[in-house]
Amino acid sequence: MSNEKELDEFHKDHPWPEKEGIESLFRFSSFDEKKLSRISTLFIDLKLYHSLPVDFNDPFECKPHFNWPKIPGKIRAIREHLIKVAKKNGLKRKQAETLISNQMSRPNFMQETITDATMKSFSELRICCFTTKKENLLFWSHYGNSHKGFCVEFDATKMPIAYAFKVKYENEYPEIGYPRPRDARGFKPALIKSKSWEYEEEFRTIFVPNIERQPKNDGSSLILNGDEINNVYFGAKMLEEHKVKLLKIIECGPFRPEIWDTKLSKSDFKLEFKKYVKSKA
């Protein structure tokens, strides 16, 4: 399959929100008075923090299986790529060929070296996770600190949020080839999760720090423009004093989102959202 067809397949499996008819993506957060700087970073500094895979609660994150090919043609392609890398590092063609031939002749040396390098590159990805529904009770419990936190609604029609890829849920463990594609296909193993997580309906923005042609970032956060946040929802059990403090932070920045209270339905296992009215007490 050609690179162009592979890229088309990638975008079919991991479409951007627009292709799915999605205009908003949601991100849940706890409210920790000892870490207000993290909230200020988003609402005032316009920096959307992206975590490293090691910080996620799924231990399988970004750990694809590298399959060393047994087909001679593919092995030759890997050998030629490694020779090109060696030449870029200053070796002449003959020197590079000798070096790579010697390394590939050592049992498992090259496979292990490539596997280690691949795992390291995935461990350095920066990822931010979103979901498609603010009503998700499990999200409010797991990521919204048992409904004591808040939820931010991002405009998925505006960059860089529009750049989010849809996660695909499969039973098969993700594999990675070598060399890793330099376009969006290279993110594929970071966009495949077990079907156990399917309820999350997740989208992800991803970038590689210190690499050209990446969305504007500071190495750990994407830089926002100041118009990507449309609504903020207070959790059903969020303390009033925390709501007030969060509002003060929001007011110090450029975003002007609508503010909502979340209430528990009295007749269903559902949440209801009403415009926030500041307490007079």
Buried (B, 14 or more C-beta within 10 A) or exposed (E): EEEEEEBEEBBEBBBBBEEEEBBBBBBBBBBEEEEBEEBBBBBBBBBBEBBBBEEEEEEBBBBBEBEBEEEEEEBEBBBEEBBBEBBEEEBEEEEBBBBBEEBBEEEEEBBEEBBEEBBEBBEBBBBBBBBBEBBBBEBBEEBBBEBBBBBBBBBBEBBBBBBBBBBBBEEEEBEBBBBBBEEBBBBBBBBBBEEEBEEBBBBBBBBBEEEEEBEEBEEBBBEBEEEBBBBBBBBBBBEEEBBEBBBEBBEEBEBEBEBBBBEEEEEEEEBBBEEBEEEEE
